[in-house]
Amino acid sequence: MIFMQAIILAAGKGTRMKDDSLPKVMFPLLGKPLIHYPVENLTRAGVKELLIVVGYQKEKVVSYLGKKAEYVLQEQQLGTGHAVMVARDQIKDSGGVIVCCGDMPLFLPQTIKQLVETYHKHHPVIAMLTVFFKEPQSYGRIVRDAHGKVTGIVEQKDCNPEQLKIKECNPGFYIFDSAWLKENIVKLGTNNAQKEYYLTDLVEMAIQQHRQVLTVPVSEESEALGINTPEQLKEAERILLARN
């Protein structure tokens, strides 16, 4: 059994869904809201403690999940790093903590278990999933040195022409050493195109500290699909129906 804490980022409005009557994670996917799927997949992988970062129309998320999780409010959506900052006081002082997004419903429990096993075996400060795309779109790129070691993650809007050619991408699913995360999350800045606090900057921070960062590839490319548009919601429906 895993018994690991997980933080699910679920505060967003989802402006590209073209319907502001719901928070993004409450849009229906095969009759259940998006947030159901990461909660279900983490639970099936053995994760017992869930902390949901809520924001836009938070009451709808809380009403749906009830006592399945604890909650923390992100009043202003200032990036993924900021979302974890507001949850800092509820992160355990030791062990590992998963951080993932509430609008990514397709990660398989066996993939989560594989990442957890890698974390427990090697005890890095960060273990994360990666995915290879033939044509990456809107995903941060995994930058490696000549020896194949991760040196950082660059968000697409901040990539130079060479970095845009990188096919290995970040699907936004991590395990952090809890104590390291609590110490370093407050060091994030907003020196980027979006002027947001990027959670991905923690990877470069860990490398600069000469700490270990490990990656595990997803079991299948479809796991990395995030839901930002009605078209992507339909694609997720197709993938889930094909799995069943």
C-alpha positions as CSV (number, residue, x, y, z in Angstrom):
1,M,0.0,0.0,0.0
2,I,1.2,3.6,-0.7
3,F,-0.6,5.9,1.8
4,M,0.9,9.0,0.2
5,Q,-0.5,12.5,0.3
6,A,-1.6,14.1,-2.9
7,I,-2.4,17.7,-3.9
8,I,-4.8,18.1,-6.8
9,L,-4.9,21.6,-8.4
10,A,-8.5,22.4,-9.1
11,A,-8.9,26.2,-8.8
12,G,-9.2,27.2,-12.5
13,K,-12.1,28.7,-14.3
14,G,-11.5,27.1,-17.7
15,T,-12.1,30.1,-19.9
16,R,-11.4,28.1,-23.1
17,M,-14.3,25.8,-22.3
18,K,-16.6,28.6,-23.4
19,D,-18.9,28.2,-20.5
20,D,-18.4,29.9,-17.2
21,S,-21.3,28.2,-15.3
22,L,-18.9,25.6,-13.9
23,P,-15.3,25.5,-12.7
24,K,-13.2,23.6,-15.2
25,V,-12.9,20.4,-13.1
26,M,-16.7,20.1,-12.8
27,F,-17.3,19.8,-16.6
28,P,-18.8,16.3,-17.2
29,L,-16.9,13.5,-18.8
30,L,-19.0,10.4,-19.4
31,G,-21.5,11.5,-16.8
32,K,-19.0,12.4,-14.1
33,P,-17.1,15.6,-13.5
34,L,-13.4,15.8,-14.5
35,I,-12.3,15.9,-10.9
36,H,-13.7,12.4,-10.3
37,Y,-11.1,10.8,-12.4
38,P,-7.8,12.0,-10.8
39,V,-9.4,11.3,-7.4
40,E,-10.4,7.8,-8.5
41,N,-7.1,7.0,-10.1
42,L,-5.1,8.2,-7.1
43,T,-7.3,6.3,-4.8
44,R,-7.0,3.1,-6.9
45,A,-3.2,3.6,-6.8
46,G,-3.3,3.5,-3.0
47,V,-3.1,7.2,-2.2
48,K,-5.2,7.9,1.0
49,E,-4.9,11.6,1.7
50,L,-6.2,14.1,-0.8
51,L,-5.9,17.9,-0.6
52,I,-7.8,19.8,-3.3
53,V,-6.8,23.4,-4.1
54,V,-10.1,25.1,-5.0
55,G,-10.9,28.5,-6.3
56,Y,-13.5,29.4,-8.9
57,Q,-16.9,28.2,-7.7
58,K,-15.2,26.2,-5.0
59,E,-18.5,25.2,-3.4
60,K,-19.4,23.0,-6.4
61,V,-16.1,21.0,-6.1
62,V,-16.5,20.7,-2.3
63,S,-20.2,19.7,-2.6
64,Y,-19.3,16.9,-5.1
65,L,-16.3,15.4,-3.3
66,G,-17.4,16.1,0.3
67,K,-15.3,14.2,2.9
68,K,-13.2,12.4,0.3
69,A,-10.7,15.2,0.6
70,E,-9.5,18.3,2.5
71,Y,-9.5,21.7,0.8
72,V,-7.5,24.9,0.6
73,L,-8.5,28.1,-1.2
74,Q,-6.5,29.7,-3.9
75,E,-8.2,33.1,-4.1
76,Q,-6.1,34.4,-7.0
77,Q,-5.0,32.0,-9.7
78,L,-1.3,33.0,-10.1
79,G,0.1,29.8,-11.5
80,T,0.7,26.2,-10.5
81,G,3.5,27.2,-8.1
82,H,1.2,29.6,-6.3
83,A,-1.4,26.9,-6.0
84,V,1.1,24.7,-4.1
85,M,2.2,27.8,-2.0
86,V,-1.3,28.2,-0.6
87,A,-1.3,24.5,0.3
88,R,2.1,24.7,2.0
89,D,0.9,24.6,5.6
90,Q,-1.1,21.4,5.0
91,I,1.8,19.5,3.4
92,K,3.2,16.9,5.7
93,D,6.7,17.6,7.1
94,S,8.2,14.3,5.9
95,G,7.6,11.7,3.2
96,G,6.5,12.3,-0.3
97,V,3.6,14.4,-1.8
98,I,2.1,13.9,-5.2
99,V,1.1,17.1,-7.1
100,C,-1.1,16.8,-10.1
101,C,-3.9,18.7,-12.0
102,G,-7.6,18.2,-11.6
103,D,-8.2,18.7,-15.3
104,M,-6.1,15.7,-16.4
105,P,-8.3,12.6,-16.0
106,L,-6.4,10.0,-17.9
107,F,-3.4,9.0,-15.8
108,L,-3.6,5.2,-15.2
109,P,-3.3,3.9,-11.6
110,Q,-0.4,1.6,-12.7
111,T,1.5,4.6,-14.0
112,I,1.1,6.4,-10.7
113,K,2.2,3.2,-8.8
114,Q,5.3,3.0,-11.0
115,L,6.2,6.6,-10.2
116,V,5.7,6.0,-6.5
117,E,7.9,2.9,-6.6
118,T,10.7,4.9,-8.3
119,Y,10.4,7.6,-5.6
120,H,10.5,5.1,-2.8
121,K,13.5,3.2,-4.3
122,H,15.7,6.2,-5.0
123,H,14.4,9.0,-2.7
124,P,15.0,11.9,-5.1
125,V,13.6,15.4,-4.2
126,I,11.5,15.2,-7.4
127,A,10.2,12.2,-9.4
128,M,8.0,13.1,-12.3
129,L,6.3,11.7,-15.3
130,T,7.3,12.6,-18.9
131,V,5.7,12.0,-22.2
132,F,7.0,12.0,-25.8
133,F,4.8,13.7,-28.4
134,K,5.4,13.7,-32.2
135,E,4.0,17.3,-32.3
136,P,4.1,18.9,-28.8
137,Q,1.5,21.6,-28.3
138,S,1.4,23.9,-25.3
139,Y,3.5,21.5,-23.1
140,G,6.6,22.4,-21.2
141,R,9.8,20.8,-22.6
142,I,12.1,18.5,-20.6
143,V,15.6,19.9,-21.1
144,R,18.5,17.4,-20.6
145,D,22.3,17.7,-20.8
146,A,24.7,15.7,-23.0
147,H,24.5,12.9,-20.4
148,G,20.8,12.7,-20.5
149,K,20.4,14.3,-17.1
150,V,17.4,16.6,-16.6
151,T,18.5,20.2,-16.3
152,G,15.1,21.9,-16.3
153,I,11.6,22.4,-17.8
154,V,10.9,25.3,-20.1
155,E,7.2,26.3,-20.6
156,Q,6.3,26.5,-24.3
157,K,5.8,30.3,-24.2
158,D,9.4,30.7,-22.9
159,C,11.1,28.2,-25.3
160,N,13.7,29.3,-27.8
161,P,13.6,27.8,-31.3
162,E,15.8,24.9,-30.4
163,Q,13.9,24.0,-27.2
164,L,10.6,24.0,-29.3
165,K,12.1,21.0,-31.2
166,I,12.2,18.9,-28.0
167,K,9.7,16.1,-28.1
168,E,9.9,15.0,-24.4
169,C,7.3,17.0,-22.5
170,N,6.0,17.6,-19.0
171,P,2.4,16.3,-18.3
172,G,2.4,17.9,-14.9
173,F,2.5,14.9,-12.5
174,Y,5.1,15.0,-9.8
175,I,6.2,13.5,-6.5
176,F,8.1,15.9,-4.2
177,D,10.0,15.2,-1.1
178,S,7.7,17.0,1.4
179,A,10.3,18.7,3.5
180,W,12.2,19.9,0.4
181,L,9.0,21.2,-1.2
182,K,7.9,23.1,1.9
183,E,11.4,24.7,2.1
184,N,11.7,25.7,-1.6
185,I,8.2,26.4,-2.8
186,V,8.4,29.9,-1.2
187,K,11.5,30.7,-3.3
188,L,9.6,30.7,-6.6
189,G,9.5,34.0,-8.6
190,T,7.6,35.2,-11.7
191,N,10.3,35.9,-14.2
192,N,8.6,34.4,-17.2
193,A,6.3,35.3,-20.1
194,Q,3.1,34.6,-18.0
195,K,4.3,36.5,-14.9
196,E,3.1,33.5,-12.9
197,Y,4.7,31.2,-10.3
198,Y,5.6,28.1,-12.2
199,L,5.8,24.8,-10.3
200,T,8.2,23.6,-13.0
201,D,10.9,26.1,-11.8
202,L,11.4,23.8,-8.8
203,V,13.1,21.3,-11.2
204,E,15.8,23.8,-12.1
205,M,16.1,24.8,-8.5
206,A,16.7,21.2,-7.5
207,I,19.4,20.8,-10.2
208,Q,21.1,23.9,-9.0
209,Q,21.2,22.5,-5.5
210,H,22.7,19.3,-6.9
211,R,19.7,17.3,-5.8
212,Q,18.3,14.3,-7.7
213,V,15.5,14.6,-10.2
214,L,14.2,11.4,-11.7
215,T,11.7,10.8,-14.6
216,V,9.3,8.0,-15.5
217,P,7.6,7.8,-18.9
218,V,3.9,7.5,-19.0
219,S,2.5,4.1,-20.0
220,E,0.7,5.5,-23.0
221,E,0.7,9.0,-24.6
222,S,-3.0,9.5,-24.1
223,E,-2.5,9.8,-20.3
224,A,-1.0,13.2,-20.8
225,L,-4.1,14.8,-22.3
226,G,-5.3,17.8,-20.4
227,I,-8.7,19.3,-20.8
228,N,-8.7,22.9,-21.9
229,T,-11.3,22.9,-24.7
230,P,-14.6,21.2,-25.6
231,E,-12.7,19.3,-28.3
232,Q,-10.2,17.9,-25.8
233,L,-13.1,16.8,-23.6
234,K,-14.6,14.9,-26.5
235,E,-11.1,13.3,-27.2
236,A,-10.9,12.2,-23.5
237,E,-14.4,10.6,-23.9
238,R,-13.1,8.6,-26.9
239,I,-10.0,7.4,-25.0
240,L,-12.0,6.4,-21.9
241,L,-14.6,4.5,-24.0
242,A,-11.8,2.7,-25.9
243,R,-10.2,1.6,-22.6
244,N,-13.4,0.0,-21.3
